């Protein structure tokens, strides 16, 4: 089940999803009804699961676009049922994250959903909230979540319920709990060739990032020793410096927190970001890089020669995870798609 919410983690949901259709993927997950409708209108085929809450008054739209709605709690289920509209649904079970879902202890309520005439129950799932950690206490908690879900499914079978499709694993569920027997795995950040952070996992597949981020040098200027650069004068030249202006900034999703600490690649060499990153531009130090000209390519994520900048590395510098870093990439950035060898 390809997770393509948040514009496919910043990659471009329409092209990604349609391409996945071409290579045989027909099960998708999004966060909102609007994301699901967007995929349908672009011609995406197969099942589209809405992972988040959709208010009951939108039941007609859910049905019209053949989307599958997650039941986020029993009250939500009653509100959806009250509309009388036939819906495809999946039941979210809260095994310990305490975000969305029905507690496994509400077995009678869960059983009743299978006899609700307006519901076609296509699946049931839970979410592991510490699957990315191999600390003993987190592993024990994840195993407790898995056991809770499996115990519920066994009890439902004993009640004569024919179980729908089951799924537990997200990306880190696959990497750290690969032995689970489920019908689907909800692959998110791993689908795009990334990890959420620089970490160690039980499985270490050789994944390759599918996204690179580039800009070009707009202009070059020199500053003298002691001169300040940028908003707030947070950078002072320790000697005469050559600087390049790069037309990309925090409005494009490149984090302002990388001011004076991030770097880019130009001609395969490192160029430090100096001064504060602006809404639409940043300034980098090219003093040690020869033959740089306006129009030269700037690599913000990806490979340039033998050097590479990984999104995980930048996310760590920002104090966040790759998921957030990539999903914030803005609509002003042109996305150019190509494939090699598929």
Beta strands, then each sheet from edge to edge (+ up, - down):
strand 1: 2-3
strand 2: 27-30
strand 3: 47-50
strand 4: 68-71
strand 5: 87-94
strand 6: 102-103
strand 7: 119-125
strand 8: 165-167
strand 9: 213-223
strand 10: 228-229
strand 11: 235-236
strand 12: 241-246
strand 13: 263-266
strand 14: 269-272
strand 15: 282-285
strand 16: 297-304
strand 17: 307-309
sheet 1: 1+ 2+ 3+ 4+ 5+ 6+
sheet 2: 1+ 2+ 3+ 4+ 5+ 7+ 8+
sheet 3: 15+ 12- 9+ 16- 17+
sheet 4: 10+ 11-
sheet 5: 13+ 14-
end
